[in-house]
Amino acid sequence: MQEDFDQIYQNCFDPVYRYVLSLSENPVVAEEITQETFFRAISKSSEFRGESSEVTWLCAGAKN
């Protein structure tokens, strides 16, 4: 599980951060929201059904 999450973090951090930055227009806020998104994703990973990409799922979580 940890290896999978590390890989997802490496692959998805930048696109999620850029998405949040486009919404917030504040790099500090975008960084905080992105970190919180990944933190929450760890505890909710069982809810990911694979119907979308990890990036899409994470961006939806970040927006909410």
Steps between C-alpha positions, in 0.01 A plus 500: 500500500774749594688436176182552301426825679857624453469435126161676482643796693797527264280474190208713615635773726589744221173475303292529818707794622468679165123443501463639852729791413277585204204518738666681789757712312710482818802266512497472881130413511541259208785321679298466820188374323700254292672360809164471679353326196768231507469465878126438466552269203700264720205449734245481219696286256243222532244735343698522176313271259721547197223658292730797435870566516667564832564860394131557425398346833754707690403822319135440586599451863711815494216704355259377766 
